[in-house]
Amino acid sequence: MADFIAPIHLKPRFSKRFALILIIIHSGALLLLLPLTLPFALEVSLVIKLCLGLLILASAWHTTRRHLRLTNHPLYECILRYDEVEHCIRVQLKSGEGAQIALGSYSHPQLVVLRLKGIENGRIDTLIIWKDALDMQTFRQLRVHLRHADDPEI
């Protein structure tokens, strides 16, 4: 029980699985643009394909920067504590602010999706943590904390 009460310091590493999945998804989307035929003039179709390609590249850049490299991510190096009274997870950010895990956080044997409410202007931020981004013990503790926060009767 002492492991369950102990706070978890989250400092995820670079995830090779996540990087591979991002490469496959965005490369596949770009490849699907090549055979795409549109019912417009050739020039208009090329402009539309170019715009879609730029959107895909912007998505790849943003996802890589924000979720893979965790550049300026508010949840990087946060500390999670399980509150036994309210059966919820309290989060202390690196900046010293406190927050609470939002609904929609997800735990799976291969990844954890942490959603946090109320960081900046009531906005919900998300941290995606793959299994290879944390050591096994920390990843297990995180999954147990999320499971107990969802169902306090366990």
C-alpha positions as CSV (number, residue, x, y, z in Angstrom):
1,M,0.0,0.0,0.0
2,A,3.0,2.3,0.5
3,D,3.7,2.2,-3.2
4,F,0.2,3.3,-4.0
5,I,0.3,6.3,-1.7
6,A,3.8,7.4,-2.9
7,P,3.7,10.3,-5.4
8,I,4.7,9.6,-9.0
9,H,7.2,12.0,-10.6
10,L,6.4,12.0,-14.4
11,K,9.4,12.7,-16.7
12,P,8.7,10.6,-19.8
13,R,11.5,9.9,-22.3
14,F,11.4,9.9,-26.1
15,S,9.0,7.1,-27.2
16,K,10.2,5.1,-30.2
17,R,6.8,3.5,-30.6
18,F,5.0,6.8,-30.7
19,A,7.6,8.2,-33.2
20,L,7.1,5.1,-35.5
21,I,3.3,5.5,-35.4
22,L,3.5,9.2,-36.1
23,I,5.7,8.5,-39.1
24,I,3.4,5.8,-40.5
25,I,0.2,7.9,-40.0
26,H,1.5,11.1,-41.5
27,S,3.5,9.4,-44.3
28,G,0.4,7.4,-45.2
29,A,-1.7,10.5,-45.3
30,L,0.7,12.2,-47.7
31,L,0.9,9.1,-49.9
32,L,-2.9,9.0,-50.1
33,L,-2.8,12.5,-51.6
34,L,-0.9,11.4,-54.7
35,P,-3.6,9.2,-56.3
36,L,-6.4,11.5,-55.1
37,T,-8.5,12.8,-58.0
38,L,-10.8,15.8,-57.5
39,P,-13.6,16.9,-59.8
40,F,-12.0,20.3,-60.4
41,A,-9.7,21.8,-63.0
42,L,-6.1,20.6,-62.8
43,E,-4.8,23.8,-61.3
44,V,-7.5,23.9,-58.6
45,S,-6.9,20.2,-57.7
46,L,-3.2,20.8,-57.4
47,V,-3.7,23.8,-55.1
48,I,-6.2,21.8,-52.9
49,K,-3.7,18.9,-52.7
50,L,-0.9,21.3,-51.8
51,C,-3.0,22.8,-49.0
52,L,-3.9,19.3,-47.7
53,G,-0.3,18.3,-47.8
54,L,0.7,21.4,-45.8
55,L,-2.0,20.7,-43.3
56,I,-0.7,17.2,-42.8
57,L,2.9,18.5,-42.4
58,A,1.7,21.1,-39.9
59,S,-0.1,18.3,-38.0
60,A,3.1,16.2,-38.0
61,W,5.2,19.1,-36.8
62,H,2.7,20.1,-34.0
63,T,2.2,16.5,-32.8
64,T,6.0,15.8,-32.8
65,R,6.8,19.0,-31.0
66,R,4.0,18.9,-28.4
67,H,3.4,15.2,-27.7
68,L,6.6,13.4,-28.8
69,R,9.3,15.8,-27.8
70,L,7.2,17.4,-25.0
71,T,8.5,20.9,-25.8
72,N,7.0,23.3,-23.3
73,H,4.4,20.8,-22.3
74,P,2.8,21.8,-19.0
75,L,2.5,18.2,-17.8
76,Y,6.2,17.4,-18.2
77,E,7.9,16.8,-14.9
78,C,4.6,16.9,-12.9
79,I,4.0,15.1,-9.7
80,L,0.9,12.9,-9.3
81,R,-0.6,12.2,-5.9
82,Y,-3.6,10.0,-5.2
83,D,-6.1,11.7,-2.8
84,E,-7.6,8.9,-0.7
85,V,-10.4,11.1,0.7
86,E,-11.8,12.3,-2.7
87,H,-10.6,9.3,-4.7
88,C,-9.0,11.4,-7.3
89,I,-5.5,12.2,-8.6
90,R,-4.0,15.6,-7.7
91,V,-1.4,16.9,-10.0
92,Q,1.3,19.4,-9.1
93,L,2.8,21.0,-12.2
94,K,6.4,22.0,-12.5
95,S,5.3,25.6,-12.2
96,G,3.8,24.8,-8.8
97,E,0.2,25.1,-9.8
98,G,-2.2,22.4,-8.8
99,A,-4.7,20.7,-11.1
100,Q,-6.9,17.6,-11.3
101,I,-7.2,14.8,-13.9
102,A,-10.1,15.4,-16.2
103,L,-12.6,12.9,-17.4
104,G,-11.5,11.0,-20.5
105,S,-8.1,10.0,-19.1
106,Y,-7.4,6.5,-20.4
107,S,-5.2,3.6,-19.3
108,H,-4.2,0.7,-21.5
109,P,-1.4,-1.9,-21.1
110,Q,0.6,-0.1,-23.9
111,L,-0.2,3.6,-23.2
112,V,-1.7,6.1,-20.8
113,V,-3.5,9.3,-21.9
114,L,-3.7,11.9,-19.1
115,R,-6.1,14.7,-19.6
116,L,-5.8,17.6,-17.2
117,K,-8.3,20.4,-16.7
118,G,-7.7,24.0,-15.7
119,I,-4.1,24.6,-16.6
120,E,-4.4,27.6,-18.9
121,N,-7.7,29.4,-19.1
122,G,-9.8,26.3,-18.3
123,R,-8.3,24.5,-21.3
124,I,-7.8,20.7,-21.2
125,D,-4.3,19.5,-21.9
126,T,-3.4,16.0,-22.8
127,L,-0.2,14.0,-22.2
128,I,0.2,10.7,-24.1
129,I,2.6,8.3,-22.4
130,W,3.6,5.1,-24.2
131,K,5.0,2.1,-22.3
132,D,8.5,2.7,-23.5
133,A,8.6,6.3,-22.3
134,L,8.7,5.4,-18.6
135,D,10.3,2.7,-16.6
136,M,8.1,-0.3,-15.9
137,Q,7.5,0.4,-12.2
138,T,6.4,4.0,-12.8
139,F,4.2,3.0,-15.7
140,R,2.4,0.3,-13.5
141,Q,2.0,2.8,-10.7
142,L,0.4,5.3,-13.0
143,R,-2.0,2.7,-14.4
144,V,-3.0,1.7,-10.9
145,H,-3.5,5.3,-9.8
146,L,-5.8,5.9,-12.8
147,R,-7.8,2.7,-12.2
148,H,-8.4,3.6,-8.5
149,A,-9.3,7.1,-9.4
150,D,-12.0,5.8,-11.8
151,D,-13.4,3.2,-9.4
152,P,-12.9,4.1,-5.7
153,E,-14.6,0.9,-4.6
154,I,-11.7,-1.4,-5.7
